[in-house]
Amino acid sequence: MHAYALASVAVPVTAALYGATGVLRVRTAALRRSALDRWAAVLADPYQAALGRWWPNDPVQAAAARLVLDGLVTVNHRGNLSPAPAATDPARTPGHPLPEALLAALLRRSAPATLGSLVLRDAEFEAARREFWSGRPELLTVGEPGGRARVGLLLLCAEMLFYTAGLMSLQPDGGAEWTAAWAAWAGLIAQVIWFRVYDRSRGAGWTGDADAVAAARHGTPHPALQALDVRDPEAFRRLRVSRLRTRRGRNRGRPRRRTPAESGGPLSSG
């Protein structure tokens, strides 16, 4: 194949590839900005920002800390949570669905309960947590190239193989043909480099909204957790104990059965 023919196709194809990549880069940058704007309002809620964090910095622990700070719940040395008298005051609501759901779970119990037991066994509280989670928008993700893009990449690979074979068989004669041959080689090398440029332009390795969510996940702890740790470190420690205690024991939130001695009945002889 003549050097002029190879150069006349390889160079325009290369220019078209890099032009399309520039458009793709602009589109990816717009998606990133959209992702940040999309999550700015959601992550303004500190409970949403804490969603996905490991205990003890997760939203449940933060909700419990907020209830203790507001004087709606007390926690004893064993980690048992009890509603305070103010918990039944309609004017003293927590002001957020998650602490409200946790307080409602405690008010449904007929005896104090641990935070771990509520998380593990209270179906209504679990439903409220799921509803809170569903309030988040769907994540945008950057996946593999679609069907058309894959076909285009395969055609490009075929074109590169064809031109490589043609360039290897070239025998340029004269300065003009050598110039054309070098232009074709430069176009082919640029096409090889383009694959890496394409991956970066389409956002390979970027997971869309998940980047913004991950940044929030590694941020500072929930304000209620920070405030409780400063104001009442002992209550902060007790809440951690409360989360670790999951066994029902005698504190199952139900009326405890009275023994014959407690009810004043006759004692068994022996």
C-alpha positions as a Markdown table, in Angstrom:
| # | Residue | x | y | z |
|---|---|---|---|---|
| 1 | Met | 0.0 | 0.0 | 0.0 |
| 2 | His | 1.3 | 3.5 | -0.8 |
| 3 | Ala | 2.5 | 5.7 | 2.0 |
| 4 | Tyr | 0.3 | 8.6 | 0.9 |
| 5 | Ala | -2.8 | 6.4 | 1.2 |
| 6 | Leu | -1.9 | 5.2 | 4.6 |
| 7 | Ala | -1.1 | 8.7 | 5.9 |
| 8 | Ser | -4.3 | 10.2 | 4.3 |
| 9 | Val | -6.4 | 7.8 | 6.4 |
| 10 | Ala | -4.3 | 7.3 | 9.6 |
| 11 | Val | -3.9 | 11.0 | 10.4 |
| 12 | Pro | -7.6 | 12.0 | 10.0 |
| 13 | Val | -8.7 | 8.9 | 12.0 |
| 14 | Thr | -6.3 | 9.9 | 14.8 |
| 15 | Ala | -7.5 | 13.5 | 14.8 |
| 16 | Ala | -11.2 | 12.3 | 14.9 |
| 17 | Leu | -10.4 | 10.0 | 17.9 |
| 18 | Tyr | -8.8 | 12.8 | 19.9 |
| 19 | Gly | -11.6 | 15.2 | 19.0 |
| 20 | Ala | -14.2 | 12.7 | 20.3 |
| 21 | Thr | -12.1 | 12.2 | 23.4 |
| 22 | Gly | -12.2 | 15.9 | 24.1 |
| 23 | Val | -16.0 | 15.9 | 23.9 |
| 24 | Leu | -16.1 | 12.9 | 26.2 |
| 25 | Arg | -13.8 | 14.6 | 28.7 |
| 26 | Val | -16.1 | 17.6 | 28.8 |
| 27 | Arg | -19.1 | 15.3 | 29.4 |
| 28 | Thr | -17.4 | 13.4 | 32.2 |
| 29 | Ala | -16.4 | 16.7 | 33.9 |
| 30 | Ala | -20.0 | 17.8 | 33.7 |
| 31 | Leu | -21.2 | 14.5 | 35.2 |
| 32 | Arg | -18.7 | 14.9 | 38.1 |
| 33 | Arg | -20.0 | 18.4 | 38.8 |
| 34 | Ser | -23.6 | 17.2 | 38.6 |
| 35 | Ala | -22.8 | 14.4 | 41.1 |
| 36 | Leu | -21.4 | 16.9 | 43.6 |
| 37 | Asp | -24.4 | 19.2 | 43.2 |
| 38 | Arg | -26.7 | 16.2 | 43.4 |
| 39 | Trp | -25.4 | 15.1 | 46.7 |
| 40 | Ala | -24.8 | 18.5 | 48.3 |
| 41 | Ala | -28.3 | 18.8 | 49.7 |
| 42 | Val | -28.5 | 15.2 | 50.7 |
| 43 | Leu | -25.2 | 15.2 | 52.6 |
| 44 | Ala | -26.1 | 18.5 | 54.3 |
| 45 | Asp | -28.1 | 16.2 | 56.6 |
| 46 | Pro | -25.5 | 14.9 | 59.0 |
| 47 | Tyr | -27.4 | 11.6 | 59.5 |
| 48 | Gln | -27.2 | 11.1 | 55.7 |
| 49 | Ala | -23.5 | 12.0 | 55.7 |
| 50 | Ala | -22.9 | 9.3 | 58.4 |
| 51 | Leu | -24.9 | 6.7 | 56.5 |
| 52 | Gly | -22.6 | 3.9 | 55.5 |
| 53 | Arg | -20.0 | 4.6 | 58.3 |
| 54 | Trp | -18.9 | 1.8 | 60.6 |
| 55 | Trp | -20.1 | 1.7 | 64.1 |
| 56 | Pro | -19.6 | 3.6 | 66.4 |
| 57 | Asn | -19.9 | 6.6 | 64.1 |
| 58 | Asp | -23.0 | 5.3 | 62.2 |
| 59 | Pro | -26.4 | 7.2 | 62.2 |
| 60 | Val | -28.0 | 4.9 | 64.8 |
| 61 | Gln | -25.3 | 5.8 | 67.3 |
| 62 | Ala | -25.6 | 9.4 | 66.4 |
| 63 | Ala | -29.4 | 9.3 | 66.9 |
| 64 | Ala | -29.0 | 7.8 | 70.3 |
| 65 | Ala | -26.5 | 10.5 | 71.2 |
| 66 | Arg | -28.9 | 13.2 | 70.1 |
| 67 | Leu | -31.7 | 11.8 | 72.3 |
| 68 | Val | -29.4 | 11.7 | 75.3 |
| 69 | Leu | -28.2 | 15.3 | 74.6 |
| 70 | Asp | -31.7 | 16.5 | 74.3 |
| 71 | Gly | -32.7 | 14.9 | 77.6 |
| 72 | Leu | -35.3 | 12.6 | 76.0 |
| 73 | Val | -33.4 | 9.4 | 76.9 |
| 74 | Thr | -31.2 | 8.2 | 79.7 |
| 75 | Val | -28.6 | 5.5 | 79.7 |
| 76 | Asn | -27.4 | 3.6 | 82.8 |
| 77 | His | -24.1 | 1.9 | 83.5 |
| 78 | Arg | -25.3 | -1.3 | 81.9 |
| 79 | Gly | -26.2 | 0.4 | 78.7 |
| 80 | Asn | -30.0 | 0.2 | 79.2 |
| 81 | Leu | -31.9 | 3.1 | 77.5 |
| 82 | Ser | -35.0 | 4.5 | 79.1 |
| 83 | Pro | -37.3 | 7.3 | 77.9 |
| 84 | Ala | -37.1 | 10.4 | 80.1 |
| 85 | Pro | -40.3 | 12.1 | 81.3 |
| 86 | Ala | -39.8 | 14.7 | 78.6 |
| 87 | Ala | -40.0 | 12.1 | 75.9 |
| 88 | Thr | -43.8 | 12.1 | 76.0 |
| 89 | Asp | -44.0 | 15.9 | 75.6 |
| 90 | Pro | -45.2 | 16.7 | 72.1 |
| 91 | Ala | -43.1 | 19.9 | 72.1 |
| 92 | Arg | -39.9 | 18.0 | 72.7 |
| 93 | Thr | -39.6 | 16.1 | 69.5 |
| 94 | Pro | -36.1 | 15.2 | 68.2 |
| 95 | Gly | -36.8 | 16.9 | 64.9 |
| 96 | His | -35.4 | 14.2 | 62.6 |
| 97 | Pro | -36.9 | 11.0 | 61.4 |
| 98 | Leu | -34.1 | 8.7 | 62.6 |
| 99 | Pro | -34.0 | 9.9 | 66.3 |
| 100 | Glu | -37.8 | 10.0 | 66.3 |
| 101 | Ala | -37.9 | 6.3 | 65.2 |
| 102 | Leu | -35.5 | 5.3 | 67.9 |
| 103 | Leu | -37.4 | 7.2 | 70.5 |
| 104 | Ala | -40.7 | 5.6 | 69.3 |
| 105 | Ala | -39.0 | 2.1 | 69.6 |
| 106 | Leu | -38.1 | 2.9 | 73.2 |
| 107 | Leu | -41.6 | 4.1 | 74.0 |
| 108 | Arg | -43.1 | 0.9 | 72.7 |
| 109 | Arg | -41.0 | -1.1 | 75.2 |
| 110 | Ser | -42.4 | -1.8 | 78.6 |
| 111 | Ala | -38.9 | -1.9 | 80.1 |
| 112 | Pro | -35.5 | -0.4 | 79.4 |
| 113 | Ala | -33.7 | -1.9 | 76.4 |
| 114 | Thr | -30.2 | -1.8 | 75.0 |
| 115 | Leu | -29.4 | -0.1 | 71.7 |
| 116 | Gly | -28.0 | -3.4 | 70.3 |
| 117 | Ser | -31.2 | -5.2 | 71.1 |
| 118 | Leu | -33.3 | -2.5 | 69.3 |
| 119 | Val | -31.1 | -2.6 | 66.2 |
| 120 | Leu | -31.2 | -6.4 | 66.1 |
| 121 | Arg | -34.8 | -7.2 | 67.0 |
| 122 | Asp | -37.1 | -4.2 | 66.6 |
| 123 | Ala | -38.8 | -4.7 | 63.2 |
| 124 | Glu | -40.5 | -1.3 | 63.1 |
| 125 | Phe | -37.2 | 0.5 | 63.8 |
| 126 | Glu | -35.5 | -1.5 | 61.1 |
| 127 | Ala | -38.3 | -0.5 | 58.7 |
| 128 | Ala | -37.7 | 3.2 | 59.6 |
| 129 | Arg | -34.0 | 2.7 | 59.0 |
| 130 | Arg | -34.7 | 1.2 | 55.6 |
| 131 | Glu | -37.0 | 4.1 | 54.7 |
| 132 | Phe | -34.4 | 6.6 | 55.8 |
| 133 | Trp | -31.9 | 4.8 | 53.5 |
| 134 | Ser | -34.3 | 4.8 | 50.6 |
| 135 | Gly | -34.5 | 8.5 | 50.8 |
| 136 | Arg | -31.2 | 8.7 | 49.0 |
| 137 | Pro | -31.2 | 9.1 | 45.2 |
| 138 | Glu | -29.8 | 6.3 | 43.1 |
| 139 | Leu | -26.1 | 6.3 | 42.6 |
| 140 | Leu | -24.7 | 7.2 | 39.2 |
| 141 | Thr | -21.9 | 4.8 | 38.1 |
| 142 | Val | -19.4 | 4.8 | 35.3 |
| 143 | Gly | -19.4 | 1.3 | 33.8 |
| 144 | Glu | -17.8 | -0.5 | 30.9 |
| 145 | Pro | -18.2 | 0.9 | 27.4 |
| 146 | Gly | -21.7 | 0.2 | 25.9 |
| 147 | Gly | -22.4 | -1.9 | 22.8 |
| 148 | Arg | -21.7 | 0.7 | 20.2 |
| 149 | Ala | -18.5 | 1.8 | 22.0 |
| 150 | Arg | -17.3 | -1.8 | 22.1 |
| 151 | Val | -18.0 | -2.2 | 18.3 |
| 152 | Gly | -16.1 | 1.0 | 17.6 |
| 153 | Leu | -13.1 | -0.2 | 19.7 |
| 154 | Leu | -13.0 | -3.5 | 17.8 |
| 155 | Leu | -13.1 | -1.6 | 14.5 |
| 156 | Leu | -10.3 | 0.6 | 15.6 |
| 157 | Cys | -8.2 | -2.4 | 16.6 |
| 158 | Ala | -8.8 | -3.9 | 13.2 |
| 159 | Glu | -7.8 | -0.6 | 11.5 |
| 160 | Met | -4.6 | -0.5 | 13.5 |
| 161 | Leu | -3.7 | -4.1 | 12.6 |
| 162 | Phe | -4.4 | -3.3 | 8.9 |
| 163 | Tyr | -2.2 | -0.2 | 8.9 |
| 164 | Thr | 0.5 | -1.9 | 10.9 |
| 165 | Ala | 0.8 | -4.5 | 8.2 |
| 166 | Gly | 0.7 | -1.9 | 5.5 |
| 167 | Leu | 3.4 | 0.2 | 7.2 |
| 168 | Met | 5.7 | -2.8 | 7.7 |
| 169 | Ser | 5.5 | -3.5 | 3.9 |
| 170 | Leu | 6.3 | 0.1 | 2.9 |
| 171 | Gln | 9.3 | 0.9 | 0.8 |
| 172 | Pro | 9.3 | 4.7 | 0.6 |
| 173 | Asp | 11.1 | 6.3 | -2.3 |
| 174 | Gly | 12.0 | 9.9 | -1.9 |
| 175 | Gly | 11.5 | 12.6 | 0.7 |
| 176 | Ala | 7.8 | 13.1 | 0.2 |
| 177 | Glu | 7.0 | 9.4 | 0.6 |
| 178 | Trp | 9.2 | 9.2 | 3.7 |
| 179 | Thr | 7.4 | 12.1 | 5.2 |
| 180 | Ala | 4.0 | 10.4 | 4.5 |
| 181 | Ala | 5.3 | 7.2 | 6.0 |
| 182 | Trp | 6.5 | 8.9 | 9.2 |
| 183 | Ala | 3.1 | 10.7 | 9.4 |
| 184 | Ala | 1.3 | 7.4 | 9.2 |
| 185 | Trp | 3.6 | 5.9 | 11.8 |
| 186 | Ala | 3.0 | 8.9 | 14.1 |
| 187 | Gly | -0.8 | 8.5 | 13.6 |
| 188 | Leu | -0.6 | 4.8 | 14.5 |
| 189 | Ile | 1.5 | 5.5 | 17.6 |
| 190 | Ala | -1.0 | 8.2 | 18.7 |
| 191 | Gln | -3.8 | 5.7 | 18.3 |
| 192 | Val | -2.1 | 3.3 | 20.6 |
| 193 | Ile | -1.7 | 6.0 | 23.2 |
| 194 | Trp | -5.3 | 7.0 | 22.7 |
| 195 | Phe | -6.6 | 4.0 | 24.5 |
| 196 | Arg | -5.2 | 5.2 | 27.8 |
| 197 | Val | -6.4 | 8.7 | 27.1 |
| 198 | Tyr | -9.9 | 7.4 | 26.4 |
| 199 | Asp | -10.0 | 5.5 | 29.7 |
| 200 | Arg | -9.2 | 8.6 | 31.6 |
| 201 | Ser | -11.6 | 10.8 | 29.6 |
| 202 | Arg | -14.6 | 8.5 | 30.2 |
| 203 | Gly | -13.9 | 8.3 | 33.9 |
| 204 | Ala | -12.4 | 4.8 | 34.2 |
| 205 | Gly | -12.1 | 4.1 | 37.9 |
| 206 | Trp | -14.6 | 6.8 | 38.8 |
| 207 | Thr | -17.8 | 5.6 | 40.4 |
| 208 | Gly | -19.9 | 8.6 | 39.9 |
| 209 | Asp | -21.9 | 9.8 | 42.9 |
| 210 | Ala | -20.1 | 7.2 | 45.1 |
| 211 | Asp | -17.0 | 9.4 | 45.1 |
| 212 | Ala | -19.0 | 12.2 | 46.9 |
| 213 | Val | -20.5 | 9.7 | 49.2 |
| 214 | Ala | -17.1 | 8.1 | 50.0 |
| 215 | Ala | -15.7 | 11.6 | 50.8 |
| 216 | Ala | -18.5 | 12.2 | 53.3 |
| 217 | Arg | -18.1 | 8.7 | 54.8 |
| 218 | His | -14.5 | 9.5 | 55.8 |
| 219 | Gly | -15.4 | 13.0 | 57.2 |
| 220 | Thr | -15.8 | 14.1 | 60.8 |
| 221 | Pro | -18.1 | 12.2 | 63.1 |
| 222 | His | -21.7 | 13.3 | 63.6 |
| 223 | Pro | -22.1 | 16.6 | 65.6 |
| 224 | Ala | -24.2 | 14.8 | 68.3 |
| 225 | Leu | -21.4 | 12.2 | 68.8 |
| 226 | Gln | -18.8 | 14.9 | 69.1 |
| 227 | Ala | -20.9 | 17.0 | 71.5 |
| 228 | Leu | -21.8 | 14.0 | 73.8 |
| 229 | Asp | -18.2 | 13.0 | 73.9 |
| 230 | Val | -17.2 | 16.4 | 75.2 |
| 231 | Arg | -20.2 | 17.1 | 77.4 |
| 232 | Asp | -20.7 | 13.7 | 79.0 |
| 233 | Pro | -17.9 | 11.2 | 78.2 |
| 234 | Glu | -19.5 | 8.7 | 80.6 |
| 235 | Ala | -22.8 | 8.7 | 78.7 |
| 236 | Phe | -20.8 | 8.4 | 75.5 |
| 237 | Arg | -19.1 | 5.3 | 76.8 |
| 238 | Arg | -22.4 | 3.8 | 78.1 |
| 239 | Leu | -23.9 | 4.2 | 74.6 |
| 240 | Arg | -21.1 | 2.1 | 73.2 |
| 241 | Val | -21.8 | -0.5 | 75.8 |
| 242 | Ser | -25.5 | -0.3 | 74.9 |
| 243 | Arg | -24.8 | -1.0 | 71.3 |
| 244 | Leu | -22.6 | -4.1 | 72.1 |
| 245 | Arg | -25.3 | -5.6 | 74.3 |
| 246 | Thr | -27.7 | -7.6 | 72.2 |
| 247 | Arg | -28.8 | -10.4 | 74.5 |
| 248 | Arg | -32.4 | -10.2 | 75.8 |
| 249 | Gly | -31.7 | -11.3 | 79.3 |
| 250 | Arg | -34.2 | -9.8 | 81.8 |
| 251 | Asn | -34.2 | -6.5 | 79.9 |
| 252 | Arg | -36.4 | -7.5 | 76.9 |
| 253 | Gly | -38.8 | -4.6 | 77.0 |
| 254 | Arg | -41.7 | -6.8 | 78.3 |
| 255 | Pro | -43.3 | -7.0 | 81.8 |
| 256 | Arg | -41.1 | -9.2 | 83.9 |
| 257 | Arg | -42.8 | -12.2 | 85.5 |
| 258 | Arg | -43.1 | -11.9 | 89.3 |
| 259 | Thr | -41.9 | -14.8 | 91.4 |
| 260 | Pro | -44.2 | -16.2 | 94.2 |
| 261 | Ala | -42.1 | -14.5 | 96.8 |
| 262 | Glu | -42.5 | -11.1 | 95.1 |
| 263 | Ser | -46.3 | -11.6 | 94.7 |
| 264 | Gly | -46.7 | -12.6 | 98.4 |
| 265 | Gly | -47.7 | -16.2 | 97.6 |
| 266 | Pro | -46.7 | -19.2 | 99.8 |
| 267 | Leu | -43.1 | -20.3 | 99.7 |
| 268 | Ser | -42.2 | -23.8 | 98.7 |
| 269 | Ser | -41.1 | -25.9 | 101.6 |
| 270 | Gly | -37.8 | -27.6 | 101.7 |
